[in-house]
Each structure stands twice: as structure tokens, then as C-alpha cells.
Amino acid sequence: MLVWSLVALAGLGLAGLGMRLMRGRFAGLGFAALGLALVAGGVVSGGVRNAVVSAPVLDFRYYGPVEGRVVAVDRSASDAPRVTLDALRLDRVAPGKMPERVRVSLHGEQPFVAPVPGQRLAMTAFLSAPEGPVEPGGFDFRRMAWFDRLGAVGYTRAPALELPPEVGAAGGRAEGGVLVQRMRSAISAWVRARIPGESGAFAAAVMTGDRAHMSQQTIDDLRKSNLAHLLAISGLHMGLLTGFVFAALRYVLALVPGLADRVAIRKIAAVVALQAGAFYLALSGGSVATERAFIMVSVMFGAVLLDRRAITLRSVAVAATLILLMQPEALTEPGFQMSFSATTALVFAFGLMRDWRGPRLPRWVRPIASVVVSSGVAGLATAPYAAAHFNQVSHFGLFANLAAVPVMGIAVMPLAVMTALLAPFGLGWVTLWLMQWPVAWILTVASRVSGLDGAVGQVVSPGGWVLPLVTAGGLAFVLLRDRARLVGLVPFAVAFALWADAERPPLLVAPSGGLVGLMTDEGRALSKPRGDGFTADVWLENDGDAADQEMAAARRGFGGEDGLRLARLGELQVAAVSGRGAVEKVAEACAQAALVVISMPVEAVPSGCEVYDERRLTATGALAIWPEGRGLRIETVAERSGDRPWTRRD
């Protein structure tokens, strides 16, 4: 606590010094002092956020009874229903070490319960601590789980049972959150009951943020066609919703004779639209993109109330600052990066169009041109971040957006608002019936575009400096003026040169020890065609490789018999030992290889080779290995991740 207090005081001192110097001859030093003050503020914000979310993490593999209250329902990557539970009861776990939340996938038949927020469930489940990256420098699920206060994840194959509500359960803010989730779930069910199939699931996702009932195939189609942003309740949805409420209410009030002469109807409409946006934020679950969008519209309508210009880069900066103060971990997340890159680029582009003094398009063409420009600009701005995080590029995404986004703005969102207005009178079904046709059009566009030959290109994961350089280049282009903007081309060029030269590890070892991947001329060859499927998929995606695990296992690279697979890395042999009798094969493997990987504990390690068994890999995590001279250079997840709150298992 003393350290954070000192850093905060230093930040305040630097801020005061910077403000004083900015008024004199040493404005440059003042600017530097303010920059350091912001850095200190970020450090303090991170420390405070870490203290707020700090919660116990399960430190052993648990199998047994699990009781808890449902606070969220979604679907896993395998399309199984998944529940997040709080107010937990676990056997053999002391109260001081009880996780705040756990997330459990419900596999198999679940005949006794249809999970909704607020239910109390009992089940027999497997739980363990959130897993680390499957390769050094890869996505660290532990970090995300830490800030979501997820102390364990797991699954059950047995039916879950509903328990009666617990008297005196957690109240206050937690209870309020459950009530919002229950309302969200009820609205989603009501929408899906009136719009059948995937169209209903999509409409429910757009209106409430509940994606739990969308099939994995539909989500994949939306991603491959670059239309997945229609599911993320962000600037598009918030802007369309609040903009429709604002415009519609202004027109209605203007119809009242003499009212516009007596009161500022623009300001009344702005206040009501802002309230509609706040309700939508609460209902949607409050993701970073939705929070950013709400802050943006708040600044915009605040400007309307103060008779100022509504949309500027300053409002984008205010939104980014507020989010990073509340959730500093969002900076490295794709949602934050893509949301703010798109918003910044759009504000900049439409600012240029607004200030354009040359010939203008006919008025009837401008809405079409606006859609084309916004789709193109947002697509270009987010493309590097989407490619870096998701390892794919949608080649026909612009065409899909041109076909789908206007329908979203002209039909889907206005009908969603009308549904909310008519539902209390029992007439919401009318607008939902109308909504199913434009929603079906959007899903058809996604399906057709994603099914085209060459619709998706695979991209290798970039190095750590690429996205910061892309961001620096983009900010230079937006913030500088005239020819000075060309400075932004330098970091862009360096970033894409580094990306083009990105080199993947020649050998990867899974954290379980059950899978090894060797880079070959054909792509990465895997040591087995099944098992550790998630790890295999992530490795191949990061390689920019469209192959599946079975295809990769068929590549030349590994020799030997099943259970003892051998591969050459540089001048040395590497062995992957698995299957029945694997421990007995370690000595034989050591006689042939310099490094042996096995997914079981080995009590007596033979001399003459390096053995990574279950115990050792539990400490090190996944491995990335390079040949170096006549030896090997090994990088571990533990070394790369460092000492962080989410990496400790006290």
C-alpha cells in the first residue's frame, strides 16, 4: 500500500510540475512531466484494479460436488451449455481458499434443468485452475480469468440439479447483477419464442447480448465474412439505438404545436436517448466495446446539451481514458484495440469529409457513400488487429458489410426499438415478425460469403512489436497535420516488415507433454493425430496454417513407432513418448534422443538426456525450442509470463 501511495503522490507532483512548466518557456519539459504523470496514473490504476479483483484460485484438481448460483449462461467452444457460478460450496476447500466464481461446461444430456441466472445448481464436476498459454508468448487464459474473478474452470458429464433458493444469499450489487441477467435471459427467451431458429438467436444476441443460443456454425460464418462485429453490442448498435430514439423523439415533439418555440426539444431528446443507451448498456452485460460506445454517446449528447460539437477525437480520448482507468487490463484485449481503432479512424475520416471544400456528392447518394466509406475505413483500421489476434483475414468482408450493415441500420435496430416500445402493450410480436426477414438476409449474406472459395486467408502471428508500431503509425497519421502525417508511414513499414519476417518456434511442446509440434517445409508436423486438440488448433492457427490436427500429423517430420515418436531438430533428436507403457520406454528414448517429452511422471530419470515429464512441465508450462549450435535453446511459459498475480499458485 505504501508503494502505491508513493507512486500516486509522485504522479500528482509530476502533473502539477507539468502544468506549471507548460505555461512558461519550458513547455517541452512540461509535456514530458505530464506524460510521466500519466504513466504513474496508469501504474496506480493497474494496482488498484488488481487489488479489487483479487480472489482465490483453486490450487489442485478437484472432483466432487459443486453447488453455486448461476450468474451467467453462455456456450463453450465445443457448443456445450456453460454456466458461471458464484456463492459456491465445494468439498475439501477451506472458506478462505474458496474461489469467487467457477465456470462449468454442461456436457451430455441435461434433462432436469435449463440454466437461467439466479438459479442455484448442484452437480458433480471436474474443476481445475485456469490453464496457461499453450506456447510461450501465447494467449494467457489465466490473465483473463483473473480479472473476471474466475478461480476455476471445468466440466460435468452428469445431469445438474436445481436447488431451492438459499435464504440470505449474497445481495446488494451481486443480487442486482443477477436480476439484470435474469431480465436479459427472459427477454432473450421471449424473442426466440417469436422468431424461430438461428434468426431468433441472432435477434436475441443483438437486442440483449445473449449469444448462448447461437450455433457455432453461424458464429463461424459471421467471423469468416467479417460480420461478427454485428454481434458485439458496440458503437454501431449503441449509435443506431440512441440515434433512432433521439431523431424519433425530436420529430414527435416537433409535431406538438408551439412546443419547439418554448423548449429545446433537441435537449429533451438527448436526455431520453442517453437513458435508453444506459438501459441498453446494463441489459447487454457491459463489455468493453459497449462501455466505450456508451461513453462516446454520453459525450456526444453532453455536447448537444452544452451546444458544442458532438463528435470529435477528444470524445474518443475521453472514452479510452475512462475505460483504462476502470479496466486497465483491457488495453491488450482485441475488443478494446479493434473498437478504438475503428472509432478513431471513423471520426477522423468523417471529419475530413465534413471539412471538404471541393465538389460534393448529390444528397441522395450521400447515405450510400457514408455506408461504403464507414465499412471501408473501419475494415482497414481493424484489419491488422483482427489478423494478429485471430490469425485470419476475410477477403470479401467489405462486400459482406456493404450488403448487411445498411439492413442492420435501416431495419433491424429501428425494429428492435419499436419492439421495446410496443412490448408493454402486447404488440411486440408485430415488429419481431417484421424483423425476422432482415435478420435472415444478414445470416444469408454471412453464409454465402463465408462459403466462397478463398473467403478466408490465414495469417501468422506477429511479434510483440508489430501492433504497437501499427498503433503508433495510425495515431501519427490521425493526429499530425498535412504532410507531417506521412511520418506515420515509417512505423507502418517497420511493423509490416517485422510481420512478414515473423518466425515461429521450430519445436513446440504442449503443457501436458502429450503433443509435440515440429516445423517443416510443409508446415508444422504433429506427433499424433488426436488428443490435446485445443493445443494443436492454437499452434496451427498461430502458424497461419489452415490444416487440422489429423492433416498436420500426417506430414513428414516424425518417425518411429506409435508411443515413441522421433524428430530431428538441428543436429539432435527429440522424442515424444506416450501411450500404454510410456514410462518404460523413456530409457529407450533417451538412448536415441537428447530431449524426451512424456505426459506422465517419471521417477527415475535416465542420464544422458533431458526429460520433461508431467511434474517438470507443470512447473515450466509449454515449451518453445530452437536449435542452437550443437544444443538446444528452450523457452518456457513460466519464464515468458514472469511473476504475475495470475501466475502464482500460493
MARTI-418841 format. One record per residue (C-alpha): x, y, z; residue number from 1. Coordinates in steps of 0.25 Angstrom, whole numbers. Layout:
// MARTI-418841
      c1      c2      c3   gudo
       X       Y       Z    NUM
...
//
This chain:
// MARTI-418841
      c1      c2      c3   gudo
       0       0       0      1
      12       9       3      2
      17       7     -11      3
       4      11     -18      4
       3      23      -9      5
      17      28     -13      6
      14      25     -27      7
       1      33     -27      8
       8      45     -20      9
      19      45     -30     10
       9      45     -41     11
       1      57     -35     12
      14      64     -33     13
      18      62     -47     14
       5      66     -52     15
       6      79     -44     16
      20      82     -49     17
      16      79     -63     18
       4      89     -63     19
      13      99     -57     20
      24      97     -68     21
      14      97     -79     22
      11     112     -76     23
      26     116     -77     24
      38     115     -86     25
      40     100     -83     26
      27      95     -89     27
      34      83     -95     28
      39      78     -81     29
      25      81     -76     30
      19      72     -87     31
      29      61     -83     32
      25      63     -68     33
      11      61     -71     34
      14      49     -79     35
      21      43     -67     36
       9      47     -58     37
       0      39     -68     38
       9      27     -67     39
       9      28     -51     40
      -6      29     -52     41
      -7      16     -61     42
       2       8     -51     43
      -7      12     -39     44
     -19       9     -47     45
     -14      -5     -50     46
     -10      -7     -35     47
     -24      -3     -31     48
     -31     -11     -41     49
     -22     -24     -37     50
     -26     -22     -22     51
     -41     -20     -26     52
     -42     -33     -34     53
     -32     -41     -25     54
     -39     -55     -22     55
     -34     -69     -18     56
     -31     -78     -29     57
     -33     -93     -28     58
     -19    -100     -25     59
     -22    -114     -28     60
     -30    -123     -38     61
     -44    -124     -31     62
     -54    -135     -34     63
     -67    -135     -26     64
     -80    -128     -22     65
     -81    -113     -27     66
     -92    -104     -22     67
     -94     -90     -27     68
    -103     -79     -32     69
    -103     -76     -47     70
     -99     -62     -51     71
     -97     -64     -66     72
    -100     -75     -77     73
     -93     -76     -90     74
     -87     -87     -99     75
     -73     -93     -99     76
     -65     -95    -112     77
     -70    -109    -113     78
     -84    -103    -113     79
     -88    -109     -99     80
     -96    -100     -90     81
     -87     -93     -80     82
     -91     -87     -66     83
     -83     -77     -57     84
     -86     -79     -43     85
     -83     -71     -30     86
     -87     -73     -15     87
     -80     -86     -16     88
     -79     -99      -8     89
     -68    -109     -11     90
     -64    -121      -2     91
     -50    -120       3     92
     -48    -106       0     93
     -46     -96      12     94
     -55     -83      12     95
     -42     -75      11     96
     -38     -82      -2     97
     -52     -83      -8     98
     -52     -77     -22     99
     -61     -65     -24    100
     -66     -71     -37    101
     -65     -84     -45    102
     -69     -87     -60    103
     -74    -101     -63    104
     -78    -107     -77    105
     -90    -116     -76    106
     -87    -128     -85    107
     -97    -139     -89    108
    -112    -139     -86    109
    -117    -129     -76    110
    -132    -133     -74    111
    -134    -127     -61    112
    -130    -112     -63    113
    -130    -101     -73    114
    -120     -92     -66    115
    -124     -77     -64    116
    -117     -66     -56    117
    -121     -67     -41    118
    -123     -82     -41    119
    -116     -90     -30    120
    -110    -102     -36    121
    -103    -115     -31    122
     -95    -124     -39    123
     -83    -134     -39    124
     -72    -127     -47    125
     -57    -127     -50    126
     -50    -114     -47    127
     -36    -108     -48    128
     -29     -95     -48    129
     -30     -87     -62    130
     -19     -92     -71    131
      -7     -84     -76    132
      -3     -82     -90    133
      -1     -94    -100    134
      12     -87    -104    135
      22     -76     -99    136
      16     -63    -102    137
       2     -68    -106    138
     -11     -64    -101    139
     -11     -66     -86    140
     -25     -70     -81    141
     -21     -69     -67    142
     -20     -54     -68    143
     -34     -52     -74    144
     -39     -62     -63    145
     -32     -54     -52    146
     -39     -41     -56    147
     -52     -48     -58    148
     -50     -54     -44    149
     -51     -68     -49    150
     -44     -77     -39    151
     -46     -90     -46    152
     -52     -96     -59    153
     -57    -110     -62    154
     -68    -118     -67    155
     -78    -129     -63    156
     -84    -140     -71    157
     -95    -143     -60    158
    -108    -136     -60    159
    -109    -124     -52    160
    -120    -122     -42    161
    -127    -109     -38    162
    -127    -106     -23    163
    -137     -97     -15    164
    -132     -82     -14    165
    -123     -80      -2    166
    -128     -71       9    167
    -119     -59      12    168
    -111     -61      -1    169
    -102     -50      -6    170
    -109     -37      -8    171
    -106     -23     -12    172
     -98     -21     -25    173
     -97     -36     -27    174
    -112     -38     -26    175
    -114     -26     -35    176
    -105     -32     -45    177
    -113     -45     -45    178
    -126     -38     -47    179
    -121     -31     -59    180
    -116     -45     -64    181
    -130     -51     -62    182
    -137     -40     -69    183
    -127     -41     -80    184
    -130     -56     -81    185
    -145     -54     -80    186
    -145     -44     -92    187
    -136     -53    -100    188
    -145     -65     -98    189
    -157     -56    -102    190
    -150     -52    -115    191
    -146     -66    -118    192
    -160     -71    -116    193
    -166     -62    -127    194
    -154     -63    -137    195
    -151     -77    -139    196
    -137     -83    -142    197
    -124     -76    -144    198
    -131     -63    -147    199
    -137     -63    -134    200
    -124     -66    -127    201
    -117     -54    -135    202
    -128     -45    -132    203
    -127     -48    -117    204
    -112     -46    -117    205
    -113     -33    -124    206
    -124     -28    -114    207
    -118     -34    -101    208
    -104     -38    -104    209
    -108     -53    -101    210
    -101     -62    -111    211
    -103     -75    -103    212
    -113     -80    -113    213
    -106     -77    -126    214
     -99     -89    -133    215
     -84     -90    -135    216
     -87     -91    -150    217
     -94     -77    -150    218
     -83     -71    -142    219
     -72     -76    -151    220
     -80     -71    -163    221
     -81     -57    -157    222
     -66     -57    -154    223
     -61     -62    -167    224
     -70     -52    -174    225
     -65     -41    -165    226
     -79     -38    -160    227
     -76     -43    -145    228
     -76     -29    -141    229
     -91     -29    -143    230
     -92     -38    -130    231
     -83     -29    -122    232
     -92     -18    -116    233
     -83      -7    -119    234
     -83       7    -126    235
     -91       2    -137    236
    -103      -3    -128    237
    -102       8    -118    238
    -101      19    -129    239
    -113      13    -136    240
    -121      11    -124    241
    -119      25    -118    242
    -119      32    -131    243
    -132      26    -135    244
    -138      30    -121    245
    -132      44    -122    246
    -137      46    -136    247
    -151      40    -134    248
    -154      47    -121    249
    -150      60    -128    250
    -159      58    -139    251
    -171      54    -129    252
    -168      67    -121    253
    -167      75    -133    254
    -182      71    -137    255
    -187      78    -124    256
    -191      92    -128    257
    -182     103    -122    258
    -174      93    -113    259
    -161      95    -121    260
    -163     110    -118    261
    -164     109    -103    262
    -154      98    -100    263
    -141      92    -106    264
    -146      79    -111    265
    -132      75    -116    266
    -128      74    -102    267
    -140      67     -97    268
    -138      56    -108    269
    -123      56    -104    270
    -126      53     -89    271
    -137      42     -93    272
    -127      36    -103    273
    -116      35     -93    274
    -125      28     -83    275
    -128      18     -94    276
    -114      16     -96    277
    -111      14     -81    278
    -122       3     -81    279
    -116      -4     -93    280
    -102      -4     -86    281
    -108     -11     -74    282
    -116     -21     -82    283
    -105     -25     -91    284
     -95     -29     -80    285
     -85     -17     -81    286
     -74     -22     -90    287
     -62     -12     -93    288
     -68      -9    -106    289
     -82      -6    -101    290
     -76       3     -89    291
     -67      10    -100    292
     -80      13    -108    293
     -88      18     -97    294
     -77      27     -92    295
     -76      32    -106    296
     -91      35    -108    297
     -91      41     -94    298
     -80      51     -98    299
     -88      53    -111    300
    -101      56    -104    301
     -94      64     -93    302
     -89      73    -105    303
    -103      74    -110    304
    -107      79     -96    305
     -96      89     -96    306
     -98      93    -110    307
     -84      88    -114    308
     -79      80    -126    309
     -83      65    -123    310
     -73      56    -129    311
     -58      59    -128    312
     -45      51    -125    313
     -46      57    -111    314
     -58      49    -108    315
     -51      37    -113    316
     -39      40    -104    317
     -49      43     -92    318
     -55      29     -94    319
     -42      22     -95    320
     -36      29     -83    321
     -49      25     -74    322
     -49      11     -79    323
     -34       9     -76    324
     -35      15     -62    325
     -46       6     -59    326
     -41      -7     -66    327
     -26      -5     -70    328
     -25     -19     -74    329
     -34     -16     -86    330
     -22      -9     -93    331
     -17     -23     -98    332
     -30     -29    -102    333
     -35     -30    -116    334
     -49     -23    -113    335
     -42     -11    -108    336
     -32     -10    -119    337
     -42     -12    -130    338
     -53      -3    -124    339
     -44       9    -122    340
     -36       7    -135    341
     -49       7    -143    342
     -55      19    -135    343
     -43      27    -137    344
     -42      24    -152    345
     -57      27    -154    346
     -56      40    -146    347
     -44      45    -154    348
     -50      41    -167    349
     -63      47    -166    350
     -56      60    -160    351
     -48      61    -173    352
     -61      59    -181    353
     -68      70    -173    354
     -57      79    -175    355
     -56      76    -190    356
     -57      89    -199    357
     -58      82    -212    358
     -69      77    -220    359
     -80      69    -212    360
     -88      57    -216    361
    -103      58    -218    362
    -111      58    -206    363
    -118      45    -210    364
    -104      38    -212    365
     -98      42    -198    366
    -105      31    -189    367
     -99      21    -199    368
     -86      27    -199    369
     -86      28    -184    370
     -88      13    -183    371
     -77      10    -193    372
     -67      19    -186    373
     -70      15    -172    374
     -69       0    -176    375
     -56       2    -183    376
     -50      11    -173    377
     -54       2    -161    378
     -50     -10    -168    379
     -36      -5    -171    380
     -34       1    -157    381
     -37     -12    -150    382
     -31     -22    -160    383
     -17     -22    -154    384
     -23     -25    -140    385
     -33     -35    -145    386
     -22     -42    -153    387
     -12     -42    -141    388
     -22     -47    -131    389
     -30     -57    -139    390
     -20     -61    -150    391
     -29     -59    -162    392
     -33     -49    -172    393
     -47     -48    -178    394
     -44     -45    -193    395
     -59     -42    -196    396
     -62     -35    -183    397
     -64     -21    -190    398
     -75     -27    -199    399
     -82     -34    -188    400
     -82     -21    -179    401
     -88     -13    -191    402
     -99     -24    -192    403
    -102     -25    -178    404
     -99     -13    -170    405
    -109      -4    -177    406
    -120     -14    -174    407
    -115     -14    -159    408
    -117       1    -158    409
    -129       3    -167    410
    -137      -9    -162    411
    -132     -17    -150    412
    -129      -7    -140    413
    -141       2    -142    414
    -150     -10    -141    415
    -143     -14    -128    416
    -146       0    -122    417
    -160      -1    -127    418
    -161     -15    -121    419
    -157      -9    -107    420
    -168       1    -109    421
    -179      -8    -113    422
    -176     -20    -104    423
    -183     -14     -91    424
    -196     -13    -100    425
    -195     -27    -105    426
    -191     -23    -119    427
    -176     -26    -119    428
    -179     -39    -127    429
    -182     -30    -139    430
    -169     -23    -140    431
    -162     -36    -137    432
    -169     -43    -148    433
    -164     -32    -158    434
    -150     -33    -152    435
    -148     -48    -156    436
    -147     -44    -171    437
    -135     -34    -170    438
    -129     -43    -160    439
    -130     -55    -169    440
    -124     -46    -180    441
    -111     -43    -171    442
    -110     -58    -168    443
    -111     -62    -183    444
    -100     -52    -186    445
     -91     -57    -176    446
     -93     -72    -180    447
     -92     -69    -195    448
     -79     -60    -193    449
     -72     -69    -184    450
     -75     -81    -193    451
     -68     -74    -205    452
     -54     -80    -210    453
     -43     -73    -203    454
     -52     -65    -194    455
     -42     -66    -182    456
     -27     -65    -182    457
     -18     -70    -171    458
      -8     -61    -165    459
       4     -64    -156    460
       4     -58    -142    461
      13     -45    -142    462
      24     -42    -132    463
      21     -33    -120    464
      26     -20    -126    465
      16     -21    -138    466
       3     -16    -132    467
      10      -5    -124    468
      17       0    -137    469
       3      -1    -145    470
      -4       7    -134    471
       8      18    -134    472
       7      19    -149    473
      -8      21    -148    474
      -8      31    -137    475
       3      39    -145    476
      -6      39    -157    477
     -18      44    -150    478
     -12      54    -140    479
      -2      61    -149    480
      -6      70    -160    481
      -3      72    -175    482
      10      65    -180    483
      14      62    -165    484
       4      51    -166    485
      14      43    -175    486
      23      41    -163    487
      12      30    -159    488
      17      22    -171    489
      30      19    -165    490
      25      11    -153    491
      15       4    -162    492
      26       0    -171    493
      35      -5    -160    494
      23     -13    -154    495
      19     -20    -167    496
      33     -23    -170    497
      35     -30    -156    498
      21     -37    -158    499
      26     -42    -172    500
      39     -47    -165    501
      32     -53    -153    502
      38     -67    -149    503
      31     -77    -142    504
      37     -87    -132    505
      43     -99    -139    506
      38    -108    -128    507
      27    -107    -118    508
      23    -115    -106    509
       9    -115    -100    510
       8    -112     -86    511
       2    -126     -83    512
      14    -133     -90    513
       4    -140     -99    514
       7    -133    -112    515
      20    -128    -119    516
      20    -120    -132    517
      32    -119    -142    518
      32    -108    -152    519
      35    -114    -166    520
      35    -109    -180    521
      21    -114    -182    522
      17    -107    -169    523
      16    -112    -154    524
      16    -127    -153    525
       9    -132    -140    526
      13    -144    -132    527
      -1    -150    -132    528
     -14    -148    -139    529
     -23    -148    -127    530
     -22    -143    -113    531
     -18    -129    -108    532
     -27    -124    -119    533
     -29    -109    -114    534
     -13    -108    -113    535
     -12    -113    -127    536
     -22    -104    -133    537
     -16     -92    -126    538
      -2     -95    -131    539
      -7     -97    -145    540
     -15     -84    -145    541
      -2     -76    -139    542
       6     -82    -151    543
      -4     -77    -161    544
      -7     -91    -165    545
     -21     -96    -169    546
     -19    -111    -167    547
     -25    -118    -156    548
     -18    -127    -146    549
     -20    -140    -154    550
     -14    -134    -166    551
      -3    -128    -158    552
       0    -142    -152    553
       1    -148    -166    554
      12    -138    -170    555
      27    -144    -171    556
      35    -140    -159    557
      33    -150    -148    558
      37    -165    -150    559
      38    -177    -141    560
      26    -185    -135    561
      13    -181    -128    562
      17    -177    -114    563
      31    -174    -117    564
      32    -163    -128    565
      45    -157    -132    566
      48    -144    -139    567
      61    -137    -143    568
      63    -123    -138    569
      77    -117    -143    570
      87    -127    -140    571
      79    -134    -129    572
      68    -144    -128    573
      55    -141    -120    574
      46    -152    -115    575
      31    -151    -111    576
      27    -163    -102    577
      12    -166    -100    578
       2    -177     -98    579
       2    -190     -90    580
      16    -194     -84    581
      21    -180     -87    582
      29    -179     -75    583
      36    -192     -78    584
      40    -186     -92    585
      47    -174     -86    586
      61    -181     -85    587
      60    -186     -99    588
      56    -172    -104    589
      68    -166     -96    590
      77    -175    -103    591
      73    -169    -117    592
      69    -154    -113    593
      75    -142    -106    594
      62    -138    -101    595
      50    -146     -97    596
      36    -142     -94    597
      25    -150     -87    598
      12    -147     -81    599
      14    -156     -69    600
      23    -154     -56    601
      36    -161     -57    602
      42    -166     -44    603
      56    -170     -49    604
      61    -161     -60    605
      72    -167     -68    606
      85    -160     -70    607
      90    -155     -84    608
      77    -147     -88    609
      68    -136     -84    610
      54    -141     -79    611
      42    -132     -78    612
      31    -141     -71    613
      18    -137     -65    614
      24    -131     -52    615
      34    -123     -59    616
      24    -117     -69    617
      14    -114     -58    618
      25    -104     -53    619
      30     -99     -67    620
      18     -99     -75    621
      18    -101     -90    622
      32    -100     -97    623
      37     -94    -110    624
      51     -99    -114    625
      61     -95    -124    626
      74    -102    -129    627
      86     -94    -125    628
     100     -99    -129    629
     100    -113    -124    630
      90    -111    -114    631
      76    -106    -111    632
      71     -93    -106    633
      58     -95     -98    634
      48     -84     -94    635
      37     -87     -84    636
      24     -81     -82    637
      28     -79     -67    638
      40     -71     -72    639
      32     -63     -82    640
      20     -60     -73    641
      28     -55     -61    642
      23     -53     -47    643
       9     -48     -48    644
      -3     -49     -39    645
     -10     -59     -49    646
       3     -68     -50    647
       5     -70     -35    648
      -1     -82     -28    649
       1     -79     -14    650
//
